[in-house]
């Protein structure tokens, strides 16, 4: 191959929610009430409280703004929050995730095609990366809190090289898309 010829780079799929999500998100069960939700929000790292049914399907995703003053603490948590705009699938591309998060959002629940919770996309406070399971575990241990059990995961994490390739592909896709009329 001559000095000017370049080998085509292999096509790498863009980063998806499954590559970015934590699999140990805090979640509340079907019997949770608003007092449990408010207790979760006492931790400033919690931005989205996830409520699942007994089968692990996501029932609702609650943000602080969903809880106004004067609500009955004994009310079922399942009656508050919403799923629309707060969930993605494991194959949702990074570009779509960043659009959904906008300039202020930091959390999106990840569900499978049957609505089961499989993870949480958690944008760091700096907005320069995503939380990972090791960081979540370390913070829980540091604060003397229990670490939630991992959610079932049939997805294999990317190697560092696969991450780099997928990230470059995602950045290139975003640049191309931003140049479109």
PyMOL commands that set and color helices and strands:
alter all, ss='L'
color gray80, all
select helices_A, chain A and resi 17-20+34-41+64-66+77-79+94-101+133-142+160-178
alter helices_A, ss='H'
color red, helices_A
select strands_A, chain A and resi 49-52+58-62+87-89+107-111+117-122
alter strands_A, ss='S'
color yellow, strands_A
deselect
rebuild
show_as cartoon
